[in-house]
């Protein structure tokens, strides 16, 4: 996980744009044996700082690599804050002419379940060079299964963390093919369209 200066809030250079998508589900989930895939969302730890910039807007530009970053408030006595979400748009991710740009907005719509909505809706990314979302779970509640005890079972659930998406508020949540980077405390997934995203298992 990357540390940022505590003043690095607001707009971060970035590029991202595209719409509801062709991201595929992953089969590796301890919940896959259930009748339907119902995500168990991660939640912030009781001691976690609040998100400093719950709305982040930046321009993505075809031909340039840009990113938008959502961060936590710095803890008392610390100068640096911790990233919660980094969204990167590569040089060829946008399906627009070279030089054209699109205003991207990421909004934390549900702080308890750490759900972020991406706009504008309907935009699509190049499937051959998709954008990339990296969510951090470093500030998530260590009692992952919510049984009131932090134990080995919680640790065993960590490899099953995925980024999930929901196209609209009435659609089911779908897990994306994701990489869980335990050494960094993050989950990374390619993004081909805009919708709502969160970490769940």
Secondary structure, DSSP 4 states (H G I P E B T S, - for coil): --EEETT--S--------BS--PPP-S--TTTTSSS----B--B-TTPPPBS-SEEEEEEETTS-EEEEEEBPPPTT-SEEEEEEEEEE-TTTB-S-TT-EEEEEEEEEETTTTEEEEESTT-BB-TTS-EEEEEE-TTB-S-TT-SS--SHHHHHHGGG-EEEEESSTTSPPEEPPEEEETTTTEEEEEE-BBSEEEEE-
